[in-house]
Amino acid sequence: MKSSGLAIATIFACLVLMNGCASVKKGCANVKEGAKGLLGVSTKVLEDMRPQAMKESFKCDYAACWDKVEMILKRGKAYIYAKEPDKGLIAVYVSAEDTTPVGVFFTKIDKENTRVEVSSPSTFGKEKISKIVFQGLLKELSPKKEGKAEEKKE
């Protein structure tokens, strides 16, 4: 029984080592992404699904849009598991309990406009998070209404 467990552990270690060696040939990015995949926090699938993303553009500069979306996601109970500003990506799970991955990508159109894209391998996750983000941004960016207008007296 002990030798069987040791053999399995040895085989597993060899497979991990071979995978690592193969990844090194392809570059460090693959090693890093492979480790993320083993931990369950990879964003590669979100990047791969980006062409099918739901997209909206907003009159909001890039930094402000990023900050507002981050706040909206937290308020919407999404669980942020990765922030990659160099890729313009906030990666979330639908919630702390639902680990469906969803990516929110940002693209600067010009200094006053930003495109926001929501991607996921799950149609449900993509639709749920895009609704939270897009409606939240529309609400955040709409002109604030002042108090009720006074009624005119005749």
Secondary structure, 3 states (H helix, E strand, C coil): CHHHHHHHHHHHHHHHHHHHHHHHHHCHHHHHHHHHHHHCCCCHHHHHCHHHCEEEEECCCHHHHHHHHHHHHHHCCCEEEEEEHHHCEEEEECCCCCCCEEEEEEEEEECCEEEEEEECCCHHHHHHHHHHHHHHHHHHHCCCCCCCCCCCCC
